[in-house]
Amino acid sequence: MRVRGFSLIELMVVIGVIAIINIVMMPSFTSLQRSAKQLSAKSSARQIMVLLEQYYFMNQRYPDGDMVSISMIISDLNQLGLISSDPINPYTGRPYSLADTSGQLLYSKQGSNAYRLVGYGEDNQSVVFEYP
């Protein structure tokens, strides 16, 4: 009588091959995740820039603030009815807030008719982008 199935050695070989593939693919996967989060953060910043231009058009000035969290500016935009839903921080998966531990987006008014947005990465140490 012949028993059907896999031997222990065959299973160990398959598990070993899967582990090797996983080890080889993991760095590229995390790199793709990081790139996607950075791209999403840039997209959110561009949307906020459009809203800031609308604010400027209505008030002939940009909101006041120096290196403040974008959540403060978003609340001002909400009060004026310029934005219907808060942009999502791709690093935390929640709307931008003062307590963001990663992916912070900071706003600074630069003179009477200019501003600057600075976006940080996962560690809030490295600058991912600066607009304009």
Secondary structure, 3 states (H helix, E strand, C coil): CCCCCCCHHHHHHHHHHHHHHHHHHHHHHHHHHHHHHHHHHHHHHHHHHHHHHHHHHHHCCCCCCCCEEHHHHHHHHHHCCCCCCCCECCCCCCECCCCCCCCCEEEEECCCCCEEEEEECCCCCCEEEEEC
